[in-house]
């Protein structure tokens, strides 16, 4: 679910504030948030897919859900484009959000093939929309609040 993707990405992104010196925190977190749901642009039922349904439907037809747009290769392509445009800061934020998406999808029963078309699947025990996913989302929120508390106090 998009809320779990976004909360996990915020947890990772806000944790990076303490490991790295990130100056534009709001811009960075905004990029991370968008990137955390971006791979689901390949389904018209996702949060991002509903906003651009014709594009999303086309991408689903061409790439299938959790196909190429859910791979490290697609991330590399986007990062090269952002670096070419001299947007390295954006590339870093996008990578953080995108990889957080792949990690969460990799924890689900459906899983993900991060190196598609190479037939290597990463999957876990989590069911999308389950009670346990909601517990995880709540724990991510607690972690974010802890990071906010650390930042201000």
GROMACS elastic network, one bead per residue, 0.5 to 0.9 nm:
[ bonds ]
;  ai    aj funct       b0    kb
    1     4     6  0.55312   500
    1     5     6  0.65316   500
    1     6     6  0.88246   500
    1    46     6  0.83078   500
    1    47     6  0.88691   500
    1   128     6  0.64791   500
    1   129     6  0.64032   500
    1   133     6  0.85149   500
    2     6     6  0.60294   500
    2     7     6  0.84886   500
    2    36     6  0.81184   500
    2    37     6  0.62282   500
    2    40     6  0.87906   500
    2    46     6  0.74921   500
    2    47     6  0.66551   500
    2    48     6  0.89583   500
    3     6     6  0.50934   500
    3     7     6  0.59890   500
    3     8     6  0.84512   500
    3    37     6  0.89626   500
    3   137     6  0.73752   500
    4     7     6  0.51581   500
    4     8     6  0.59926   500
    4     9     6  0.83971   500
    4   104     6  0.80485   500
    4   133     6  0.74184   500
    4   134     6  0.77045   500
    4   136     6  0.76369   500
    4   137     6  0.51438   500
    4   138     6  0.87386   500
    4   140     6  0.80600   500
    5     8     6  0.53537   500
    5     9     6  0.61191   500
    5    10     6  0.86157   500
    5    33     6  0.83517   500
    5    36     6  0.57535   500
    5    37     6  0.64984   500
    5    97     6  0.84640   500
    5   100     6  0.71219   500
    5   101     6  0.57271   500
    5   104     6  0.67432   500
    5   105     6  0.86362   500
    5   137     6  0.85018   500
    6     9     6  0.50931   500
    6    10     6  0.60883   500
    6    11     6  0.85504   500
    6    32     6  0.82710   500
    6    33     6  0.56284   500
    6    34     6  0.81835   500
    6    35     6  0.88847   500
    6    36     6  0.57578   500
    6    37     6  0.69354   500
    6    97     6  0.81432   500
    6   100     6  0.87462   500
    6   101     6  0.83205   500
    7    10     6  0.50366   500
    7    11     6  0.61061   500
    7    12     6  0.86610   500
    7    33     6  0.84119   500
    7    36     6  0.89974   500
    7   137     6  0.64477   500
    7   138     6  0.86123   500
    7   140     6  0.58656   500
    7   141     6  0.62882   500
    7   144     6  0.78284   500
    8    11     6  0.50175   500
    8    12     6  0.62717   500
    8    13     6  0.84988   500
    8    36     6  0.84542   500
    8    97     6  0.87291   500
    8   100     6  0.67665   500
    8   101     6  0.82099   500
    8   104     6  0.79910   500
    8   136     6  0.88509   500
    8   137     6  0.73307   500
    8   140     6  0.57847   500
    8   141     6  0.81223   500
    8   144     6  0.87269   500
    9    12     6  0.51244   500
    9    13     6  0.58838   500
    9    14     6  0.83589   500
    9    29     6  0.84544   500
    9    32     6  0.63806   500
    9    33     6  0.64218   500
    9    35     6  0.86641   500
    9    36     6  0.60706   500
    9    96     6  0.72161   500
    9    97     6  0.53696   500
    9    98     6  0.83804   500
    9    99     6  0.86565   500
    9   100     6  0.55873   500
    9   101     6  0.74715   500
   10    14     6  0.57416   500
   10    15     6  0.81657   500
   10    29     6  0.67246   500
   10    32     6  0.71757   500
   10    33     6  0.68200   500
   10    36     6  0.88795   500
   10    97     6  0.82038   500
   10   140     6  0.83123   500
   10   141     6  0.86223   500
   10   144     6  0.67647   500
   11    14     6  0.53271   500
   11    15     6  0.60188   500
   11    16     6  0.86711   500
   11   140     6  0.61659   500
   11   141     6  0.74625   500
   11   142     6  0.89843   500
   11   143     6  0.62214   500
   11   144     6  0.50492   500
   11   145     6  0.88489   500
   11   147     6  0.78461   500
   12    15     6  0.50841   500
   12    16     6  0.63203   500
   12    96     6  0.75843   500
   12    97     6  0.83093   500
   12   100     6  0.76872   500
   12   144     6  0.85646   500
   13    16     6  0.52091   500
   13    17     6  0.70106   500
   13    25     6  0.89410   500
   13    28     6  0.78283   500
   13    29     6  0.62946   500
   13    32     6  0.68221   500
   13    33     6  0.88788   500
   13    93     6  0.79963   500
   13    96     6  0.70128   500
   13    97     6  0.77693   500
   14    17     6  0.54183   500
   14    18     6  0.77734   500
   14    25     6  0.83175   500
   14    29     6  0.75223   500
   14   144     6  0.68190   500
   14   147     6  0.63325   500
   14   148     6  0.77638   500
   15    18     6  0.58467   500
   15    19     6  0.71083   500
   15   143     6  0.87956   500
   15   144     6  0.80584   500
   15   147     6  0.65354   500
   16    20     6  0.57601   500
   16    21     6  0.81870   500
   16    22     6  0.78426   500
   17    20     6  0.55035   500
   17    21     6  0.61532   500
   17    22     6  0.57892   500
   17    23     6  0.85714   500
   17    25     6  0.77533   500
   17   147     6  0.88127   500
   17   151     6  0.85608   500
   18    21     6  0.71373   500
   18    22     6  0.85594   500
   18   147     6  0.88312   500
   18   151     6  0.85236   500
   19    22     6  0.88890   500
   22    25     6  0.61028   500
   22    28     6  0.78793   500
   23    26     6  0.88514   500
   23    28     6  0.85940   500
   24    27     6  0.55099   500
   24    28     6  0.60153   500
   24    29     6  0.86289   500
   25    28     6  0.50100   500
   25    29     6  0.60239   500
   25    30     6  0.84574   500
   26    29     6  0.51712   500
   26    30     6  0.60489   500
   26    31     6  0.86548   500
   27    30     6  0.50734   500
   27    31     6  0.63033   500
   27    32     6  0.86368   500
   27    90     6  0.87287   500
   27    93     6  0.88458   500
   28    31     6  0.52767   500
   28    32     6  0.62153   500
   28    33     6  0.86689   500
   28    89     6  0.77188   500
   28    90     6  0.73393   500
   28    92     6  0.85617   500
   28    93     6  0.56649   500
   28    94     6  0.86605   500
   29    33     6  0.60099   500
   29    34     6  0.86302   500
   29    93     6  0.73063   500
   29    97     6  0.87703   500
   30    33     6  0.51098   500
   30    34     6  0.63088   500
   30    35     6  0.85652   500
   30    93     6  0.83901   500
   31    34     6  0.52797   500
   31    35     6  0.60618   500
   31    36     6  0.84782   500
   31    90     6  0.66748   500
   31    91     6  0.88600   500
   31    92     6  0.89669   500
   31    93     6  0.54784   500
   31    94     6  0.58141   500
   31    96     6  0.89245   500
   31    97     6  0.74304   500
   32    35     6  0.51345   500
   32    36     6  0.59954   500
   32    90     6  0.87521   500
   32    92     6  0.86811   500
   32    94     6  0.54771   500
   32    95     6  0.77198   500
   32    96     6  0.61109   500
   32    98     6  0.75270   500
   32   100     6  0.89721   500
   33    36     6  0.50911   500
   33    37     6  0.69581   500
   33    38     6  0.87090   500
   33    93     6  0.87522   500
   33    94     6  0.84492   500
   33    97     6  0.61719   500
   33    98     6  0.89375   500
   34    37     6  0.57438   500
   34    38     6  0.60220   500
   34    48     6  0.87326   500
   34    94     6  0.77892   500
   34    97     6  0.72902   500
   34    98     6  0.86555   500
   35    39     6  0.73946   500
   35    93     6  0.77493   500
   35    94     6  0.51273   500
   35    95     6  0.74535   500
   35    96     6  0.77721   500
   35    98     6  0.50055   500
   35    99     6  0.86202   500
   35   100     6  0.88145   500
   35   101     6  0.80215   500
   36    39     6  0.73591   500
   36    40     6  0.88306   500
   36    94     6  0.78970   500
   36    95     6  0.89777   500
   36    96     6  0.79532   500
   36    98     6  0.50117   500
   36    99     6  0.76626   500
   36   100     6  0.63836   500
   36   101     6  0.51899   500
   36   102     6  0.86770   500
   37    40     6  0.57676   500
   37    41     6  0.75210   500
   37    46     6  0.83160   500
   37    47     6  0.75571   500
   37    48     6  0.67917   500
   37    97     6  0.78421   500
   37    98     6  0.75279   500
   37   101     6  0.68436   500
   38    41     6  0.55003   500
   38    42     6  0.85834   500
   38    48     6  0.68472   500
   38    49     6  0.87856   500
   38    69     6  0.86846   500
   38    97     6  0.85486   500
   38    98     6  0.71148   500
   38   101     6  0.84458   500
   39    42     6  0.66886   500
   39    43     6  0.89422   500
   39    65     6  0.88554   500
   39    66     6  0.78026   500
   39    69     6  0.55229   500
   39    70     6  0.55317   500
   39    71     6  0.86361   500
   39    98     6  0.70509   500
   39   101     6  0.74085   500
   39   102     6  0.83857   500
   40    43     6  0.57351   500
   40    44     6  0.83444   500
   40    45     6  0.87127   500
   40    46     6  0.60615   500
   40    47     6  0.79641   500
   40    48     6  0.69065   500
   40    49     6  0.68416   500
   40    56     6  0.86200   500
   40    65     6  0.73670   500
   40    66     6  0.76599   500
   40    69     6  0.78344   500
   40    70     6  0.78980   500
   41    44     6  0.70427   500
   41    45     6  0.88899   500
   41    46     6  0.69320   500
   41    47     6  0.82620   500
   41    48     6  0.57102   500
   41    50     6  0.86174   500
   41    52     6  0.83466   500
   41    53     6  0.89179   500
   41    55     6  0.82386   500
   41    56     6  0.55068   500
   41    57     6  0.87775   500
   41    59     6  0.74775   500
   41    60     6  0.81733   500
   41    65     6  0.86351   500
   41    69     6  0.80856   500
   42    45     6  0.89879   500
   42    46     6  0.82808   500
   42    49     6  0.68775   500
   42    55     6  0.84014   500
   42    56     6  0.51813   500
   42    57     6  0.69873   500
   42    58     6  0.79594   500
   42    59     6  0.50624   500
   42    61     6  0.83095   500
   42    62     6  0.88558   500
   42    63     6  0.72316   500
   42    64     6  0.67292   500
   42    65     6  0.54010   500
   42    66     6  0.75354   500
   42    67     6  0.84026   500
   42    69     6  0.69922   500
   42    70     6  0.88778   500
   43    46     6  0.57953   500
   43    48     6  0.85130   500
   43    49     6  0.56654   500
   43    50     6  0.82998   500
   43    53     6  0.83270   500
   43    56     6  0.56126   500
   43    57     6  0.64212   500
   43    59     6  0.75204   500
   43    60     6  0.56102   500
   43    64     6  0.79837   500
   43    65     6  0.59739   500
   43    66     6  0.88660   500
   44    47     6  0.82009   500
   44    48     6  0.78210   500
   44    50     6  0.52715   500
   44    51     6  0.82947   500
   44    52     6  0.76302   500
   44    53     6  0.51870   500
   44    54     6  0.78557   500
   44    55     6  0.82973   500
   44    56     6  0.50525   500
   44    57     6  0.55498   500
   44    59     6  0.89724   500
   44    60     6  0.77449   500
   45    48     6  0.81799   500
   45    49     6  0.58557   500
   45    50     6  0.57387   500
   45    53     6  0.81788   500
   45    56     6  0.86967   500
   46    50     6  0.59614   500
   46    51     6  0.87161   500
   47    50     6  0.56494   500
   47    51     6  0.70788   500
   48    51     6  0.54464   500
   48    52     6  0.70139   500
   48    53     6  0.85963   500
   48    56     6  0.84206   500
   49    52     6  0.53931   500
   49    53     6  0.54356   500
   49    54     6  0.85498   500
   49    55     6  0.78270   500
   49    56     6  0.51854   500
   49    57     6  0.79604   500
   50    53     6  0.50493   500
   50    54     6  0.88770   500
   50    56     6  0.77418   500
   51    56     6  0.86859   500
   52    55     6  0.55948   500
   52    56     6  0.60347   500
   52    57     6  0.85840   500
   53    57     6  0.58628   500
   53    58     6  0.84453   500
   54    57     6  0.51763   500
   54    58     6  0.62257   500
   54    59     6  0.86765   500
   55    58     6  0.51409   500
   55    59     6  0.61936   500
   55    60     6  0.86477   500
   56    59     6  0.50543   500
   56    60     6  0.61313   500
   56    61     6  0.85720   500
   57    60     6  0.51201   500
   57    61     6  0.62168   500
   57    62     6  0.87149   500
   58    61     6  0.50907   500
   58    62     6  0.62404   500
   58    63     6  0.85181   500
   59    62     6  0.50878   500
   59    63     6  0.56913   500
   59    64     6  0.71125   500
   59    65     6  0.84059   500
   59    69     6  0.87548   500
   60    63     6  0.53283   500
   60    65     6  0.57128   500
   60    67     6  0.87188   500
   61    64     6  0.57700   500
   61    65     6  0.85842   500
   63    66     6  0.80527   500
   63    67     6  0.55609   500
   63    68     6  0.59198   500
   63    69     6  0.71310   500
   64    67     6  0.53113   500
   64    68     6  0.77951   500
   64    69     6  0.85599   500
   65    68     6  0.83227   500
   65    69     6  0.78456   500
   65    70     6  0.80245   500
   66    69     6  0.65286   500
   66    70     6  0.50898   500
   66    71     6  0.80840   500
   66   105     6  0.88050   500
   66   111     6  0.85279   500
   66   112     6  0.62804   500
   66   113     6  0.74943   500
   66   114     6  0.89405   500
   67    70     6  0.55824   500
   67    71     6  0.71496   500
   67   112     6  0.80324   500
   67   113     6  0.73218   500
   67   114     6  0.86316   500
   67   116     6  0.68012   500
   67   117     6  0.82073   500
   68    71     6  0.54147   500
   68    72     6  0.85979   500
   68    73     6  0.76395   500
   68    74     6  0.64917   500
   68   113     6  0.86020   500
   68   114     6  0.83666   500
   68   115     6  0.84099   500
   68   116     6  0.62339   500
   68   117     6  0.76356   500
   69    72     6  0.85210   500
   69    73     6  0.83814   500
   69    74     6  0.57420   500
   69    75     6  0.80453   500
   70    73     6  0.85304   500
   70    74     6  0.71080   500
   70    75     6  0.82438   500
   70    98     6  0.85575   500
   70   101     6  0.84592   500
   70   102     6  0.67420   500
   70   105     6  0.89885   500
   70   112     6  0.71412   500
   70   113     6  0.73352   500
   70   114     6  0.63104   500
   70   115     6  0.86686   500
   70   116     6  0.82719   500
   71    74     6  0.53874   500
   71    75     6  0.66208   500
   71    76     6  0.88353   500
   71   102     6  0.77728   500
   71   112     6  0.81725   500
   71   113     6  0.67094   500
   71   115     6  0.55346   500
   71   116     6  0.62334   500
   71   117     6  0.89821   500
   72    76     6  0.61764   500
   72    77     6  0.86485   500
   72    98     6  0.89137   500
   72    99     6  0.80523   500
   72   102     6  0.86639   500
   72   114     6  0.55867   500
   72   115     6  0.60714   500
   72   116     6  0.84057   500
   73    76     6  0.50707   500
   73    77     6  0.62803   500
   73    78     6  0.87740   500
   73   114     6  0.79829   500
   73   115     6  0.67986   500
   73   116     6  0.80849   500
   74    77     6  0.50106   500
   74    78     6  0.63046   500
   74    79     6  0.85809   500
   75    78     6  0.51405   500
   75    79     6  0.60411   500
   75    80     6  0.85412   500
   75    94     6  0.83404   500
   75    95     6  0.68566   500
   75    98     6  0.72134   500
   75    99     6  0.83139   500
   76    80     6  0.60412   500
   76    81     6  0.85495   500
   76    95     6  0.86156   500
   77    80     6  0.52267   500
   77    81     6  0.63343   500
   77    82     6  0.87722   500
   78    81     6  0.50892   500
   78    82     6  0.62256   500
   78    83     6  0.85967   500
   78    91     6  0.76968   500
   78    94     6  0.85168   500
   78    95     6  0.89085   500
   79    82     6  0.50304   500
   79    83     6  0.59928   500
   79    84     6  0.83861   500
   79    87     6  0.89184   500
   79    88     6  0.80797   500
   79    90     6  0.84847   500
   79    91     6  0.51339   500
   79    92     6  0.79607   500
   79    94     6  0.77535   500
   79    95     6  0.74191   500
   80    83     6  0.50630   500
   80    84     6  0.59454   500
   80    85     6  0.85326   500
   80    91     6  0.81343   500
   81    84     6  0.50650   500
   81    85     6  0.63003   500
   81    86     6  0.86698   500
   81    87     6  0.86550   500
   81    91     6  0.85912   500
   82    85     6  0.50565   500
   82    86     6  0.62791   500
   82    87     6  0.50821   500
   82    88     6  0.64387   500
   82    89     6  0.88121   500
   82    90     6  0.68993   500
   82    91     6  0.56376   500
   83    87     6  0.52733   500
   83    88     6  0.51815   500
   83    89     6  0.87429   500
   83    90     6  0.84673   500
   83    91     6  0.66556   500
   84    87     6  0.74300   500
   84    88     6  0.86176   500
   85    88     6  0.82683   500
   86    89     6  0.85913   500
   87    90     6  0.52920   500
   87    91     6  0.62842   500
   87    92     6  0.88500   500
   88    92     6  0.62324   500
   88    93     6  0.87006   500
   89    92     6  0.52377   500
   89    93     6  0.63930   500
   89    94     6  0.85855   500
   90    93     6  0.51431   500
   90    94     6  0.59133   500
   90    95     6  0.84241   500
   91    94     6  0.50581   500
   91    95     6  0.60263   500
   91    96     6  0.86519   500
   92    95     6  0.51317   500
   92    96     6  0.63289   500
   92    97     6  0.88345   500
   93    96     6  0.51818   500
   93    97     6  0.63598   500
   93    98     6  0.85283   500
   94    97     6  0.52846   500
   94    98     6  0.58949   500
   94    99     6  0.83699   500
   95    98     6  0.51059   500
   95    99     6  0.58368   500
   95   100     6  0.82975   500
   96    99     6  0.54211   500
   96   100     6  0.61442   500
   96   101     6  0.87562   500
   97   100     6  0.51350   500
   97   101     6  0.63794   500
   97   102     6  0.89363   500
   98   101     6  0.51155   500
   98   102     6  0.65230   500
   98   103     6  0.88248   500
   99   102     6  0.50150   500
   99   103     6  0.61880   500
   99   104     6  0.87055   500
  100   103     6  0.50640   500
  100   104     6  0.63167   500
  100   105     6  0.86233   500
  101   104     6  0.52971   500
  101   105     6  0.61357   500
  101   106     6  0.84077   500
  102   105     6  0.50661   500
  102   106     6  0.58505   500
  102   107     6  0.86068   500
  102   111     6  0.88706   500
  102   112     6  0.70882   500
  102   113     6  0.89599   500
  102   114     6  0.72319   500
  103   107     6  0.64095   500
  103   112     6  0.87600   500
  103   122     6  0.88969   500
  104   107     6  0.51310   500
  104   108     6  0.69309   500
  104   111     6  0.87439   500
  104   126     6  0.89591   500
  105   108     6  0.53872   500
  105   109     6  0.84963   500
  105   110     6  0.76943   500
  105   111     6  0.55776   500
  105   112     6  0.60480   500
  105   122     6  0.84911   500
  105   123     6  0.75880   500
  105   124     6  0.86437   500
  105   126     6  0.89118   500
  105   128     6  0.88358   500
  106   109     6  0.78946   500
  106   110     6  0.78343   500
  106   112     6  0.52379   500
  106   113     6  0.81562   500
  106   114     6  0.85258   500
  106   121     6  0.80871   500
  106   122     6  0.50828   500
  106   124     6  0.62992   500
  106   126     6  0.89959   500
  107   110     6  0.84332   500
  107   111     6  0.63835   500
  107   112     6  0.86109   500
  107   122     6  0.74743   500
  107   123     6  0.52769   500
  107   125     6  0.63798   500
  107   126     6  0.57600   500
  107   127     6  0.85833   500
  108   111     6  0.50718   500
  108   112     6  0.82745   500
  108   122     6  0.86452   500
  108   123     6  0.55287   500
  108   125     6  0.56881   500
  108   127     6  0.55609   500
  108   128     6  0.66417   500
  109   122     6  0.89892   500
  109   123     6  0.54250   500
  109   124     6  0.51931   500
  109   125     6  0.53257   500
  109   126     6  0.57145   500
  109   127     6  0.59897   500
  109   128     6  0.81831   500
  110   122     6  0.87581   500
  110   123     6  0.63442   500
  110   124     6  0.79876   500
  110   126     6  0.87193   500
  110   127     6  0.80832   500
  110   128     6  0.87509   500
  111   121     6  0.64959   500
  111   122     6  0.53596   500
  111   124     6  0.66969   500
  112   115     6  0.88916   500
  112   116     6  0.87277   500
  112   120     6  0.84582   500
  112   121     6  0.55803   500
  112   122     6  0.54672   500
  112   123     6  0.64933   500
  113   116     6  0.52611   500
  113   117     6  0.77663   500
  113   118     6  0.76071   500
  113   119     6  0.68523   500
  113   120     6  0.56374   500
  113   122     6  0.62383   500
  113   123     6  0.87840   500
  114   117     6  0.87274   500
  114   118     6  0.84479   500
  114   120     6  0.74467   500
  114   121     6  0.72005   500
  114   122     6  0.75831   500
  115   118     6  0.54333   500
  115   119     6  0.75194   500
  115   120     6  0.67874   500
  115   121     6  0.83990   500
  116   119     6  0.62735   500
  116   120     6  0.73273   500
  116   121     6  0.86380   500
  117   120     6  0.83970   500
  118   121     6  0.87826   500
  123   126     6  0.85117   500
  124   127     6  0.87164   500
  126   129     6  0.89142   500
  126   130     6  0.76205   500
  126   132     6  0.72698   500
  126   133     6  0.68214   500
  127   130     6  0.54324   500
  127   131     6  0.86208   500
  127   132     6  0.78295   500
  127   133     6  0.70707   500
  128   132     6  0.89522   500
  128   133     6  0.66703   500
  129   132     6  0.81817   500
  129   133     6  0.61210   500
  129   134     6  0.72159   500
  130   133     6  0.51919   500
  130   134     6  0.65815   500
  130   135     6  0.88498   500
  131   134     6  0.51087   500
  131   135     6  0.63523   500
  131   136     6  0.87652   500
  132   136     6  0.62238   500
  132   137     6  0.86052   500
  133   136     6  0.50078   500
  133   137     6  0.61711   500
  133   138     6  0.86182   500
  134   138     6  0.61931   500
  134   139     6  0.86404   500
  135   138     6  0.50591   500
  135   139     6  0.62475   500
  135   140     6  0.86497   500
  136   139     6  0.50067   500
  136   140     6  0.61483   500
  136   141     6  0.85996   500
  137   140     6  0.50210   500
  137   141     6  0.62499   500
  137   142     6  0.87634   500
  138   141     6  0.50101   500
  138   142     6  0.63508   500
  138   143     6  0.87307   500
  139   142     6  0.50413   500
  139   143     6  0.62874   500
  139   144     6  0.87000   500
  140   143     6  0.50245   500
  140   144     6  0.62563   500
  140   145     6  0.86962   500
  141   144     6  0.50265   500
  141   145     6  0.61990   500
  141   146     6  0.85430   500
  142   145     6  0.50902   500
  142   146     6  0.61398   500
  142   147     6  0.86632   500
  143   147     6  0.62481   500
  143   148     6  0.86803   500
  144   147     6  0.50228   500
  144   148     6  0.62104   500
  144   149     6  0.85567   500
  145   149     6  0.60766   500
  145   150     6  0.85507   500
  146   150     6  0.61350   500
  146   151     6  0.85650   500
  147   151     6  0.61153   500
  147   152     6  0.87534   500
  148   151     6  0.50256   500
  148   152     6  0.63185   500
  148   153     6  0.84440   500
  149   152     6  0.53715   500
  149   153     6  0.57452   500
  150   153     6  0.54179   500
